[in-house]
């Protein structure tokens, strides 16, 4: 199982960060489970990618 592909660990800030918003995830459960259904930023990114095809 893996979390959202848009999350990464920022060692300078010492926290997990969303690459879409640039904001810390603050341990949001939706970043680990259910981001496909619960995260508006992820859903928008996916829609935008599918429109470009």
Helices and strands as residue ranges (DSSP letters): E 7-10, E 15-18, G 29-31, H 35-38, H 40-52
